[in-house]
């Protein structure tokens, strides 16, 4: 049997269509219900659905009054406040193209984006780094727009450009990914295929507003269904999340694996009787972290796999529990495959994870880089660059990025497999595996790790020898004060080799 999973196709996106109108389709009926709350241990900022709808449409009217024309781009340089999603949806509502960006970007990084995107305006929080190149709209002006008479939704072709996001750059230079308005329609396949989300849920996402994972899973999807979204206020520490979840009776918790690691390493969680499960995406969740979470909360964590170019399309979910070591299965409505050089490989054979080019959540392309867009396709398949294995029952196991794969004596070794073993070693807080050139022509597997105190290397070797085949075993262990990570918290494996100390010997 080939590594192909073609579920029943999802209904096509209606036309005309507008992403913001779709997200806020329940707002009038649920006018007095809390749509979002930004929470801390001392303050709660709430907004009802009625207030949210008025704010979004008023903001859209403000853009038009400022001379913006549908199709023009707006760059968001805003902090972790409710201003971010209102500005984002306000642009989409009137046919403008928002470009959400991380508040962590430097002036140099922003300048590159401004030069490439040529935005009509930059929405600017003075506390966030920005760059010249377009007129700025400050927070006071942006907030005043909410009170303007509402602009009508600009309906149109669901395939037209909706918004632009930048890749993390972990697989090369960051690229501008263009998404259509229909991308939000495709996210409905996650509602039960990953979340198990309904109108009565209270979903907390422990991420910043300006991260696409938070925008989608933490806000857009709950609002589409009429649920309540909780976002921890800026500056909230991982150790404070449990108390906030308990106080606000969170039913679903979503975060990146790094947040789960921090919570389990430093926090004794309170009782969470309302919690049904957690959600994890962004990188593979270590088995030890998953086990600690289940012990602490009595609830499972459902993982998902996606990327900037296509929102999650492989996941576990409450209705179809998966092997904890797997990512999950193709979500209902998806068409996926594991590819070799000649097309789909047999099940249980490794290959590259791919999704069919007709998926409604797939990007329109990389702006200004059509040759790179074309290079991502292998026939009818969009090739992700991530390695995986599809089991006989359709479950997909993640092996890491194709360019992160390590070579040990002619064998290809997944860094994920090595890291999963290391994360179970006593004392390890975080671990990353990489292939390192230790001397000219000699490359070995090295594990870089963090821990509260230095660990005995002989004890680590003894542990690894009992859990990994000889050719998969690291030849050196390097303790770091902290792991190199990107703005989204992912470990940057491509940078690990830079931390190899000169004159260090590998066994």
Secondary structure, 3 states (H helix, E strand, C coil): CECEEECCCCCCCCCCECHHHHHCCCCCCCCCCEEEEEECCCCEEEEEHHHHHHHHHHHHHHHHHCCCCCCCEEEEECCCCCHHHHHHHHHHHCCCEEEECCCCCCHHHHHHHHHHHCCCEEEECCCCCCCCCCEEEEHHHHHHHHHCCCCCCCCECCCCEEEEEECCCCCCCCCEEEEECCHHHHCHHHHHHHHCCCCCCEEEECCCCCCHHHHHHHHHHHHHHCCEEEEECCCCCHHHHHHHHHHCCCCEEEECHHHHHHHHHHCCCCCCCCCCEEEECCCCCCHHHHHHHHHHHCCEEEEEEEECCEEEEEECECCECCCCCCCEEECCCCEEEEEECCEECECCCEEEEEEECCCCCECCEECCCHHHHHHCEECCEEEEEEEEEECCCCCEEEEEEHHHCEEECCEEECHHHHHHHHCCCCCEEEEEEEEEEEECCEEEEEEEEEECCCCCHHHHHHHHHCCCCHHHCCCEEEECCCCCECCCCCECHHHHHHHCCCCCCCC
